[in-house]
């Protein structure tokens, strides 16, 4: 059964009067983009090295509020061959952060009729809490397969043994929360980890590749089948990064390298014409990249009904 056939009527509350999942087919690979909700953050996080007036102008041009706005949180579920692969796991539920509109992944997978026990693999682009927290929600581990394999780069695991936060620009409380969540995740799931160095094929046509930059082990996932391609870019690309790829995001541990990674990736995607999904682009985050002079242009896909 394809992922696009898994939805069923349910008791949707008022919070579900917005779309929260979107299906795409890449050759023989089924892809489901799932919204984990939204994360309100200061707009300064979009480009803390940018001139404030330039940042304000970009926000105005995009009809976004000047001080804070909601970042999308997107997760991808993939079926290739006999493997069902969850790419990132959302924020989960951290009561200390008071983020009630995030951490929706488990509920939305349930509403899509997707059993957590069917997931054979998890690929983590990196170990920030908005990518691993869903695995730490009470009861989730008990619903997962005992032979679950979690794929993450070896450089990422090593980084979180003694993480460096000297180059980030985060709101108060986030560094401690990130460290605590990564530590708890390693304690809970270390035996499930399958570490790779630079690249690993998780399933036919599903390849995870380390890019570094955002974190030393940050990775992207490329899906390829039957001439179709889609890249899940994790946190390598943010909405402002098309117009201003040199602006530093506040969560980047090596912002200079992250900017270089962003430019390389966007240049590659523009050349191939393949589809792009990223964690923090507006849901469903499916589109393509075009070159526009010295910068890039985001071309959202027309929704396929």
Secondary structure, 3 states (H helix, E strand, C coil): CCHHHCCCCCCCCHHHCCCCEEEEEECCEEEEEEEEEEEEEEHHHHCCCCCHHHHHHHHHHCCCCCCEEEEEEEEEEEEECCEEEEECCCCCCCCCCCCCCECCHHHHHHHCCCCHHHCCEEECCCCCHHHHHHHHCCCHHHHCCCCCEEEEEHHHHHHCCCCCCCCCCCCCCHHHHHHHHHHHHHHHHHHHEEEECCEEEEECCEEEEECCCCCCCCEEEEEEECCEEEEECCCCCCHHHCCCCCCCCCCCCCHHHHHHHHHHHHHHHHHHCCEEECCCCCCCCCEEEEEECCEEEEEECCCCC
